[in-house]
Amino acid sequence: MSTTPTTKLEAVNSMLSTIGEAPVNNLSSGLVDAETAETILNEVSRDVQAYGWNFNSEPDYTFSTNTDGHVVLPVEIIR
């Protein structure tokens, strides 16, 4: 099993192959089906990334305020 991430172009071409369309060489091909596949891929990617997975969540993490009373989040915090 490969651990190399799939590129967006590879994912779009995989989606196109499931509907019997030919692969594209780049994401700005102008093919409506490719543009639709990329839009769907982006929407699903946002949905998946927005989900709070238990393996990368710290529900009991304590935040402290700085001298101005603001909470400064560490750079590795997404939300």
N, CA, C and O of each residue as an XYZ file, in Angstrom:
316
protein
N       0.848     -1.181      0.000
C       0.000      0.000      0.000
C       0.890      1.240      0.000
O       1.820      1.344      0.799
N       0.602      2.167     -0.891
C       1.389      3.383     -1.012
C       0.965      4.403      0.044
O      -0.215      4.520      0.373
N       1.950      5.139      0.570
C       1.645      6.199      1.517
C       1.819      7.570      0.877
O       1.757      8.591      1.563
N       2.036      7.594     -0.434
C       2.169      8.853     -1.144
C       0.785      9.476     -1.305
O      -0.129      8.819     -1.804
N       0.616     10.731     -0.890
C      -0.695     11.366     -1.030
C      -1.108     11.472     -2.504
O      -0.268     11.639     -3.388
N      -2.393     11.373     -2.741
C      -2.946     11.536     -4.075
C      -2.998     13.022     -4.402
O      -3.428     13.826     -3.575
N      -2.564     13.389     -5.598
C      -2.656     14.786     -6.000
C      -4.099     15.101     -6.371
O      -4.902     14.199     -6.610
N      -4.417     16.384     -6.416
C      -5.761     16.785     -6.806
C      -6.054     16.331     -8.238
O      -7.167     15.900     -8.541
N      -5.058     16.428     -9.112
C      -5.237     15.987    -10.499
C      -5.532     14.493    -10.559
O      -6.413     14.062    -11.303
N      -4.801     13.702     -9.780
C      -5.048     12.258     -9.741
C      -6.457     11.956     -9.227
O      -7.138     11.075     -9.753
N      -6.888     12.687     -8.201
C      -8.221     12.464     -7.639
C      -9.302     12.823     -8.661
O     -10.279     12.090     -8.820
N      -9.125     13.944     -9.348
C     -10.092     14.339    -10.368
C     -10.137     13.299    -11.480
O     -11.222     12.928    -11.928
N      -8.980     12.822    -11.933
C      -8.948     11.811    -12.985
C      -9.599     10.500    -12.529
O     -10.244      9.815    -13.323
N      -9.432     10.162    -11.272
C     -10.089      8.971    -10.735
C     -11.604      9.150    -10.758
O     -12.338      8.230    -11.115
N     -12.063     10.332    -10.377
C     -13.491     10.621    -10.406
C     -14.020     10.574    -11.840
O     -15.101     10.041    -12.089
N     -13.257     11.133    -12.777
C     -13.680     11.116    -14.177
C     -13.767      9.696    -14.715
O     -14.666      9.374    -15.491
N     -12.829      8.845    -14.299
C     -12.830      7.470    -14.806
C     -14.068      6.699    -14.347
O     -14.528      5.792    -15.040
N     -14.609      7.062    -13.177
C     -15.793      6.359    -12.690
C     -17.038      6.663    -13.516
O     -18.006      5.903    -13.498
N     -17.003      7.789    -14.245
C     -18.154      8.116    -15.108
C     -17.821      7.889    -16.579
O     -18.570      8.304    -17.464
N     -16.688      7.225    -16.833
C     -16.336      6.857    -18.192
C     -15.723      7.969    -19.016
O     -15.685      7.879    -20.243
N     -15.241      9.020    -18.362
C     -14.603     10.128    -19.078
C     -13.097      9.925    -19.147
O     -12.510      9.258    -18.295
N     -12.484     10.500    -20.159
C     -11.036     10.431    -20.323
C     -10.355     11.323    -19.288
O     -10.929     12.327    -18.864
N      -9.134     10.966    -18.874
C      -8.410     11.806    -17.921
C      -7.992     13.130    -18.556
O      -7.912     13.255    -19.778
N      -7.730     14.106    -17.703
C      -7.248     15.407    -18.164
C      -5.784     15.564    -17.761
O      -5.316     14.914    -16.826
N      -5.073     16.426    -18.467
C      -3.650     16.651    -18.189
C      -3.415     17.729    -17.142
O      -2.368     17.757    -16.495
N      -4.399     18.625    -16.975
C      -4.272     19.672    -15.966
C      -5.667     20.074    -15.513
O      -6.660     19.757    -16.168
N      -5.733     20.767    -14.400
C      -7.020     21.111    -13.810
C      -7.678     22.311    -14.480
O      -8.828     22.632    -14.178
N      -6.976     22.966    -15.369
C      -7.577     24.086    -16.099
C      -7.830     23.685    -17.546
O      -7.582     24.460    -18.471
N      -8.321     22.477    -17.726
C      -8.536     21.919    -19.060
C      -9.747     22.529    -19.762
O      -9.843     22.475    -20.988
N     -10.670     23.107    -18.999
C     -11.888     23.661    -19.579
C     -12.996     22.637    -19.741
O     -14.102     22.993    -20.146
N     -12.728     21.380    -19.435
C     -13.739     20.324    -19.528
C     -14.715     20.469    -18.367
O     -14.305     20.478    -17.206
N     -15.991     20.582    -18.674
C     -17.017     20.814    -17.648
C     -17.017     19.701    -16.613
O     -17.113     19.976    -15.417
N     -16.911     18.441    -17.050
C     -16.918     17.328    -16.092
C     -15.728     17.402    -15.148
O     -15.858     17.072    -13.969
N     -14.566     17.830    -15.645
C     -13.380     17.956    -14.793
C     -13.563     19.080    -13.787
O     -13.182     18.945    -12.625
N     -14.140     20.181    -14.227
C     -14.386     21.308    -13.314
C     -15.400     20.915    -12.238
O     -15.252     21.285    -11.073
N     -16.417     20.173    -12.630
C     -17.423     19.699    -11.673
C     -16.786     18.741    -10.671
O     -17.051     18.827     -9.472
N     -15.948     17.832    -11.158
C     -15.267     16.885    -10.270
C     -14.375     17.625     -9.283
O     -14.336     17.272     -8.104
N     -13.657     18.647     -9.746
C     -12.792     19.409     -8.849
C     -13.617     20.152     -7.803
O     -13.220     20.217     -6.639
N     -14.743     20.705     -8.194
C     -15.618     21.401     -7.248
C     -16.124     20.442     -6.176
O     -16.110     20.770     -4.989
N     -16.566     19.271     -6.586
C     -17.050     18.259     -5.632
C     -15.915     17.820     -4.708
O     -16.114     17.683     -3.501
N     -14.724     17.599     -5.274
C     -13.564     17.207     -4.473
C     -13.252     18.265     -3.417
O     -12.985     17.924     -2.264
N     -13.283     19.537     -3.794
C     -13.012     20.619     -2.845
C     -14.063     20.659     -1.736
O     -13.723     20.854     -0.569
N     -15.340     20.476     -2.093
C     -16.409     20.488     -1.087
C     -16.253     19.340     -0.097
O     -16.377     19.539      1.111
N     -15.983     18.149     -0.601
C     -15.816     16.984      0.275
C     -14.571     17.138      1.140
O     -14.579     16.774      2.316
N     -13.509     17.675      0.563
C     -12.276     17.900      1.328
C     -12.537     18.846      2.496
O     -12.093     18.586      3.614
N     -13.254     19.941      2.245
C     -13.580     20.878      3.327
C     -14.423     20.201      4.398
O     -14.186     20.398      5.590
N     -15.409     19.403      3.984
C     -16.268     18.704      4.954
C     -15.461     17.752      5.828
O     -15.635     17.724      7.047
N     -14.587     16.980      5.211
C     -13.787     16.005      5.956
C     -12.821     16.716      6.901
O     -12.659     16.302      8.049
N     -12.178     17.785      6.425
C     -11.220     18.500      7.260
C     -11.888     19.240      8.412
O     -11.251     19.485      9.436
N     -13.158     19.599      8.263
C     -13.868     20.322      9.314
C     -14.348     19.398     10.435
O     -14.693     19.862     11.522
N     -14.368     18.102     10.171
C     -14.844     17.149     11.163
C     -13.814     16.985     12.276
O     -12.622     16.870     11.993
N     -14.242     16.970     13.514
C     -13.339     16.819     14.649
C     -13.023     15.363     14.925
O     -13.750     14.704     15.668
N     -11.962     14.856     14.348
C     -11.591     13.448     14.526
C     -11.038     13.221     15.933
O     -10.324     14.063     16.476
N     -11.381     12.067     16.513
C     -10.934     11.782     17.879
C      -9.431     11.562     17.977
O      -8.857     11.767     19.047
N      -8.775     11.148     16.892
C      -7.342     10.870     16.963
C      -6.490     12.132     16.873
O      -5.285     12.064     17.115
N      -7.073     13.279     16.534
C      -6.278     14.500     16.498
C      -6.963     15.638     17.250
O      -6.806     16.808     16.901
N      -7.721     15.282     18.280
C      -8.413     16.274     19.096
C      -7.910     16.222     20.525
O      -7.575     15.155     21.039
N      -7.858     17.369     21.155
C      -7.454     17.479     22.560
C      -8.561     18.219     23.310
O      -8.449     19.425     23.534
N      -9.630     17.515     23.704
C     -10.764     18.211     24.314
C     -10.454     18.840     25.669
O     -11.152     19.766     26.083
N      -9.439     18.367     26.361
C      -9.123     18.891     27.692
C      -7.904     19.807     27.689
O      -7.281     20.006     28.732
N      -7.559     20.361     26.545
C      -6.394     21.248     26.432
C      -6.731     22.587     27.090
O      -7.782     23.163     26.808
N      -5.868     23.082     27.949
C      -6.097     24.331     28.661
C      -5.362     25.474     27.975
O      -4.176     25.365     27.665
N      -6.074     26.568     27.742
C      -5.478     27.761     27.150
C      -5.285     28.805     28.237
O      -6.101     28.926     29.150
N      -4.209     29.550     28.131
C      -3.920     30.612     29.091
C      -3.980     31.960     28.386
O      -3.752     32.053     27.180
N      -4.286     32.989     29.142
C      -4.296     34.339     28.567
C      -2.925     34.974     28.720
O      -2.160     34.626     29.618
N      -2.625     35.918     27.823
C      -1.374     36.666     27.940
C      -1.619     37.876     28.844
O      -2.689     37.994     29.442
N      -0.652     38.760     28.947
C      -0.772     39.909     29.851
C      -1.870     40.878     29.428
O      -2.351     41.666     30.243
N      -2.270     40.824     28.151
C      -3.354     41.690     27.670
C      -4.720     41.040     27.839
O      -5.736     41.642     27.490
N      -4.761     39.810     28.373
C      -6.015     39.107     28.560
C      -6.498     38.365     27.330
O      -7.645     37.919     27.289
N      -5.638     38.224     26.322
C      -5.992     37.513     25.101
C      -5.429     36.096     25.129
O      -4.376     35.841     25.712
N      -6.139     35.195     24.497
C      -5.655     33.832     24.342
C      -4.898     33.763     23.013
O      -5.468     34.017     21.952
N      -3.629     33.422     23.080
C      -2.817     33.277     21.877
C      -2.717     31.782     21.592
O      -2.156     31.020     22.379
N      -3.272     31.380     20.454
C      -3.284     29.963     20.093
C      -1.938     29.533     19.537
O      -1.305     30.284     18.795
N      -1.487     28.316     19.891
C      -0.269     27.784     19.293
C      -0.450     27.624     17.785
O      -1.578     27.462     17.318
N       0.635     27.665     17.018
C       0.551     27.607     15.558
C      -0.039     26.287     15.068
O      -0.583     26.243     13.964
N       0.051     25.210     15.851
C      -0.454     23.924     15.389
C      -1.966     23.740     15.631
O      -2.524     22.700     15.281
N      -2.620     24.735     16.224
C      -4.054     24.667     16.463
C      -4.799     25.080     15.203
O      -4.533     26.141     14.639
N      -5.729     24.243     14.763
C      -6.515     24.570     13.579
C      -7.790     25.304     13.966
O      -8.125     26.332     13.378
N      -8.491     24.780     14.946
C      -9.708     25.443     15.408
C      -9.954     25.077     16.847
O     -10.934     25.529     17.441
